[in-house]
Amino acid sequence: MMNIMSETTEINRSGDAKGASVIVNAIAVLRTFTAGEPLLGVTEIANRVGLHKSTVSRILATLEQERLVERDAETRRFRLGLGLIAVAGPLLAELEERRVAYPVLQELTERTGETSALMVWNGAESMCVEQIPSHQQIKHTTPLGARYKDAMSASVQVFLSEAPAERVRELLRSGAITATGVDDASLDAYQTRLDDVVPRGWAINYGESSLDEVGVSAPVYDHRGAVVAAVLIPAPRFRVSSERLQVLGEACAAAARQVTTRLGGRPPKRGEPSHR
C-alpha cells in the first residue's frame, strides 16, 4: 500500500509540474510581444523563449483559440488579441489609482501639451496602466501595458528611490533592472541619483534611455506614505530645453501630489523610513 501511495504521489507531482511548466511557457510567449514589436512570428518567439518551434506553435494555437493572440491577415504573424482585455479588465477596473488619476492626467496633458501616464510597480518593472496621449503631431507615448526596467527610466527611478539600497543593488546586479554599469562606483553613483528624487520631487531621464526622448516622473503616495504609483511625462527631446524640463518636472510633481490627495495619501515625512 505504501508503495502504491508513493507511486501515486509521484505521478501527481509530475503532472502538477508539467501543468505548471505549460502555464509558465504560455506566459513567456505572451510576454515576448511589446509595443515596439507587436507582430512576431513563431521562429522569433521560439528564439526568445528558448522553446522548440513546435512547442511554441501548440501554445499559440491554444492562445489563438482563446483569443489571447490573433494572426495578422497579411503577414500571418501573431499579435496580442482582444481577449486579453477581458482578462485584464476587472483588474484595471479595481485599480483605484487609475480611476482617481484619470482626470488629473487629462488636465496635465492639456496644460503641458505632452503625453501623461500613470505607472505602477510589479516588483521589478514599471508598468503603464493609464495614458492620455499628447495632441501634438510629434509625441512620445506610453501604451497601456508597456513595461520599463531600464535603470535610467524616470518612473523606474521613482519606484527604486523608495527601495532599500541593498534591494536596488540586487536588482541591478542580477540584471532584473538593466544598467550600463554595475560595479561599485556605478552603483554608488546611481544610489546618489535616487537619493535626489524625493527632495527634488521628480526623477529625470534626459535622453539616457533613448536619445530622442525625455521623461520626468513623480511619486504618488498612499496613506502610509509609501509610493503606490508614479505620474510620468514622456516628451520628444528636441522640444525640451533645460527651462522646459523644469516646467515639466514641476507640473508632473504637482499632478502626482493631486493624485496623492485624491487617494487620501500623504508624502512621507523627512527622515521617515521606507515602507517598501
Secondary structure, 3 states (H helix, E strand, C coil): CHHHHHHHHHHHHHHHHHHHHHHHHHHHHHHCCCCCCCCECHHHHHHHHCCCHHHHHHHHHHHHHCCCEEECCCCCCEEECCHHHHHHHHHHHHCHHHHHHHHHHHHHHHHHCCCEEEEEECCCCEEEEEEECCCCCCCCCCCCCCEECECCCHHHHHHHCCCCHHHHHHHHHHCCCECCCCCHHHHHHHHHHHHCHHHHCCEEEECCCCCCEEEEEEEEECCCCCEEEEEEEEEEHHHCCHHHHHHHHHHHHHHHHHHHHHCCCCCCCCCCCCCC
